[in-house]
Amino acid sequence: MLKVDHASVFFAARDGRTVHALDRVSFDIPDEGFVVALGASGCGKSTLLNAIAGFLPLSEGSITLNGRPVTGPGADRGVVFQKDALLPWKSVADNVALGLKFAGVGRRERQERVEDLLQLVGLADFGKAAPYELSGGMRQRVGIARALATDPAILLMDEPFGALDSLTREHMQELLISVWSRTAKKVFFITHSIEEALLLGTQVLVMSPRPGRVVRRFDVDFVRRFVEGGDARPIKTSPEFAELREEIRAILHEGENLRSAA
Amino acid sequence: MSEIIHAGELVGDNRAAPVAKVRLVKMADFGVGDKPTLAISLVTAVVILAAWWLVSRLGVVPHLFLPRPDEVLRQVGNIYRDGYAGASLADHVSASLFRIVVAALIAIAAGIPLGLLMGLNRWAKGVLDTPIEFYWPLPPLSYLPLMIIWLGIGETSKITLLVLAMFAPICLSAQAGVRSLPLERVNAARALGASRLQLFFHIVMPSALPEILTGIRIALGVGWGTLVAAELIASTRGIGYMIMSASQFLATDVVFVGIGIIAICAFAFGALVRAAEALLVPWKGKL
């Protein structure tokens, strides 16, 4: 279980003022949980992810993964970045194998594991390709495979599909859900798309800026239907989905109005 | 409806006229873009040679100042056969190449690690910035006398002068290579469990490589520029020496030969680094 307990982050802004980026955020991600942080830019969702990844220390509060406190980055948390952050001088297969190489896994075992992972994300034939020869969606698949390679306890995904066109995005959502249901990983996922949050998450944290905090949380189960049925469209057009979408939209807009009024 | 009819017409057109007839269009460029310039450059070279030949032929400029192209060419043959100023042409060229290559190797061996260190460590940067920023803008000719006084008139002072001139661009580019490293790339590697050493060899070094190669290319340019100055110091060999000694006898044609050789060597070195870039960093500028 990943446990975030009263996590607060204060930054020093350039002009010397203190920015309250994250305000006492608490939540748990149970095993096989898929928690989505949803909010407009500046709501602290990326700050939260960076803290869980160990890139950023907390000002107050604590984060523990399976009982161990998070003190820095590590291979027990796989990160998928918004921009893929692949190494252009390495082939797709070598990019996926990177974490295994760092861990000192032998060549043969690396190869087998990489083949399985590329199969899993549907890139079995692209191991020898260079990252810059792939489309944006394919590169994100490589990013997912790379993050899974070290068999982390949790996947941290920072708006991974934000830069993709809507059709590719839907394919990637399907792919992610199939990967999630097959690997049974915990996932922490960031997005500013309400639909994406509702479709993918088992829990949605609605966040609001200044200071960045969780204003509402929803337990949802559309993703279970997605896993069973495999088609997103009837889910997205269902009345419950639409109702919840509008409710969350209203919450986000309220936060926006409060901000412009202030 | 209209679309269907239109498509039908297109099929008819295709049968009547093969694809070769179509007019290829593309977005209007701005600036030079990727339009070819080789033919223009070649014609320019021919025009310059013709103008040179014409000017010297017509005697517009005294012959002492500007020999004819064919005389320069004949002089190449003469020097190749008889040597010049007490050494064969091969001796002159190899003496210069030796100095440049040795100096480049030393500058690379010192410049890359120190530059990387300056990009990674605050103390290294703080300490090394002072001497490098002080001496780097100086023209090598200005500290040449010091080299002679301190190191004598042998190879050491010449090579040291070249090393100093070539070290700074390599060192500074290695440092810039580290600084341009995107934080996301570092974080990605950290999240995959990279140790500090693995981070350095798998992420930092390859990321800095394109900038380092650019630095080496600049350094070689600076090196050839400094060579003539280095060979001013009591030399008996070298292309720079050949030029200087020819100028004392107003042997303009020999000066031209020397300049031509340096141009060819510098061009060859540049081509070599570009080939290394194509081989080592085909991903440069991508992703």
Interface residues (C-beta under 8 A of the other chain):
Chain A: A53 G54 F55 G72 P73 G74 A75 R77 G78 V79 F81 K83 A85 L86 L87 P88 W89 L98 G99 K101 F102 A103 A130 P131 Y132 R146 A147 A149 T150 L156
Chain B: P182 E184 R185 N187 A188 A189 R190 A191 L192 G193 A194 S195 Q198 H202 I203 P206 L209 V281 P282 W283 K286 L287
